[in-house]
Amino acid sequence: MVKLFKSSRPALKKLGAEEIAVEMSELSVYYGKKIVLDNISMVIPKHRITSLIGQSGCGKTTLISSMNRMNDLNKNHRCTGSVIIDGQNIHNKKVNVAKLRTQVGMVFQTPNPFPMSIYDNVAFGLRLQKEIPRRQLDEAVERALKSAVLWDEVKDQLFASAAILSGGQQQRLMIARALALKPKILLLDEPTSALDPLATLHIEELMQSLKKTTTIVMITHNMQQAARLSDYTAFFHQGELVEYADSDKLFTQPKHKQTEDYITGRYG
Amino acid sequence: MILSLAWFRRFCIVNVPLVATGLLTLSLLLILLLVVAKGMAHFSVKPIYQVTHPAFASTVLAMVEQRGENQSTLHWFNPIDKELQSTQIELVNQQLERLPQIYGLKTRTGKILFARDIQLGEKPFSKAEWQRQLDENKIFAKQIEQLNTKIYPLELRFAQYSQQSIPYTAPVFVRLSAELHNLHEQKRQLHIEQQQNQALIQFTDDISEVFSVSDIALVWQPNDMSFGDKIWFSIGEIWRFITSDHNASSGSAGIFPALFGTILMVFLMTVFVMPIGVLTAIYLHEYAPENYLVTGIRVIIINLAGIPSIVYGVFGLGLFVMGLGVQLDQAFYAQNLPSPTFGAPGILWASITMALLTLPTVIVATEEGLQQVPQALRNGALALGATKYEAIRFNVLPMASPNILTGAILSVARAASEVAPLLLVGAVIYAPTLPVDDTFPYLHLERQFMHLGVLIFDSVFHSSNTFDNQSMMFAICLLLIIVVLSLNLLAAILRAKLRQRYERYS
């Protein structure tokens, strides 16, 4: 408890403008007539890990998808409100979506390696952006794999098919693939849900080290993980943001009854 | 209660499909067996008998084809007309005599002759001597060819001089004509020497004729061949069958133009159908909105596959040949009118008609392949900043490629075996020229072409009843089956390789 009060994290409301990576205000998302996110206003602090928790179907994935407009793929989708990244509302029609997605990387729940070699998987995003000389590409791939703590395991088989990797390695490959583009924000949708404890540890260590340069938003169903890993945690319930606070505060002194029920497991 | 209704029903459910499958397999095997046996018989060595029969004034040389108990078809050589003739006749075995010293000959024009004896110049016939003379003639032919290449430019210059009205007495002209005269003289000498290699062919005891060695393509002695000789001869026959020209009038029985026409038509069809089919499928599956119009289009496309192929033929004739082709002629080939260029059936219209015919196959197969690509893979690419086009191009299409290939193969197999529409839009029984030759623009899309299926059709109904007509039909069937099956096999292998490569990702 003593440690809690010495926390280096500023309170969310006191964040300066340069400390904010994403600012959402009055964001509502509908699929058809069903409302999925109801009037969400929150800020994501820069170079921190923010966890989103809540039961399945409460809109967490929709929320992170609306940060890089992956929502657009759903044809019934409609949204109001604004998501501001770097002073720009990304839901504006004029925004170059492909460019946005290179800035806001996303890793999905299940690894989805492309049917190519490990090297090509990591180089995929870079090659789409512009023609890069082979040597620079090599360096970028190595850097990405090293920052995803995968380099030592795959350096001898870079040109082997990505399908030979284990689940945990594939998930780190997915992170490396996103990191190769040097995104400012990394969105992780339950990155460790399918992994064993050791692989989970690898990924958690990786996230801690990435924190220095990247803003991380993570969805998780693992309370311990959210508590030990993230700086801030947001709890969602049925499309509404119930509570959003410093992780230590949220997990030790939740303000709302719903939050307390959820994190103690007394609830759905 | 063995004979209860339930037992009977169960018995039927198990056994009826079993019997049906068995029958189907059996009939398929029987068809294959028939075609292979009859087709291969075309290349076998058939003995030539000396026939003594009251129907003929003297003995004749003939090949015999059994038809039932006593009836036989006799393909006998008429030494007076020097032609094979066929007669239905009743034969008994004593009337046939199998003499070892009987020759079969094939001339360069495709005529078949039966002879009792051959004299090569002064010597009797022998393989070695025959080969020596042939080689000699080849050398002469080569020399003549070389002379021709020398003569041709000189002739051109000669024509130029006469056009420029240079007097014949001018020294240049005199030198030129002297040189030309000299060369022509050399050529004549060579021709004479070439003609000296002659074969005296004895058809009967008193009828004989002299042939130049180079006029005769093939000599064989069917009654005096060892097993190895026969196999070697058959292989040669197969080779000549595939590579030599087809000429119904002279009876030359090669099918090269038909094989070439079939393959070229199928190739052009693939070139037309694949891009259009794949792009249509991509549009329908990836880009088109979900509404009644698109669903309607999809239903129409699937139903297009059920339209009888002859209707496509009529459609192609009406729209492409008479509509588009005539318009093209008026716009670009007006100088050739009234003789049509594209306004007549030709290989271009045939392959486009076939492309239309096989379009549904390609579209349906491609769409199936696109459906199998997991959505997560597209999302992965999009999340890395790929545009929709890039995601499809780099991730979706490679994974759908086994199915696209399946579509291609199904369409190729269909196009190679379909005959009815081709009869209307460009395939003919005999085309004097190939659609590809050495004159600009090399690929002549407006030309008519020959097709294996059309040749089969023709040999069943229309051609004269020459002695190897029926077996040739089966041989063409066999070849067509081999072409289609080998294409399928190739595709199956490729598809298996691609599947293996991509299945771990889906």
Interface residues (C-beta under 8 A of the other chain):
Chain A: N68 M70 L73 K75 A98 K99 R101 T102 G105 M106 F108 T110 N112 P113 F114 P115 F124 G125 L128 Q129 S161 A163 M174 R177 A178 L181
Chain B: P289 E290 P374 A376 L377 N379 G380 A381 L382 A383 L384 G385 A386 T387 E390 F394 N395 P398 M399 R501 Y502 R504 Y505
